[in-house]
Amino acid sequence: ETVKDNLRPRWASVFHLDFDAESDLEIKVSLHDDCSGKEYDVENDIDMGDVLVQVNDIYHSSLKGMAHEVILKNNRGSLKLWAHESKESSTRINLKLRGYDIANIELGLLGLGRTDPFLEIYKKHDYLSAGKERWQLVHRSETVKNHLNPLWDEYELSVEDFCDNDLDKSIKIQLWDWESGGRHRIVGELATTTSRLLESMAERGNGDTSKKFTFTSSNDNESVGDLIVLQAQLKE
């Protein structure tokens, strides 16, 4: 997975490992700069460094509600790693989402600019013994350029990865405005659960707002647009 133009990337991809908490499983993590499509001529991706790490160390730090931070070789940055137990499931969730009447926060020259919206979906982890919580990124949509009523691509993810097989687990959906320099701006967010998403599918086309969700700004709690669920179903 590549996160473009960002020196503090957050990846959505997860990796499943068969792991025994009593074992000494070691993994190697490598970071690369994806040079495809760059203006300058580079044949291969640039190696940014790697590190060997014990999965046990990641797991036990995560149980305390803390990331396990490791330094890459050559001091080219650090990585924060998390791990938690997961129960394998064959069930998948299929989603197709649409934004409606999104606030325009990018007027630009002569007022002709438009917001470039994309979504980030997070699930909540509670570490009760440590009194901490964490929001894990599970999906980042593509960006729809210059559009206040964006239609994002349909996508599918395992229920295991999406909500840890818990349809009532807290889900957060953030609405962002894409910026070419990587300093994307948050427009608003909403709280929901997988169950509510499944129950809120539009019945009268992509303009049906009867079961809409509303994004609110974190600054003043004002509405900054709506989310319409066009498709939401579980598949085996």
Helices and strands as residue ranges (DSSP letters): E 26-33, E 46-54, H 55-63, E 68-71, G 73-75, E 78-81, E 92-100, G 109-111, E 117-127, E 132-140, E 155-158, H 159-163, E 170-177, E 185-193, H 194-199, E 213-216, E 223-235
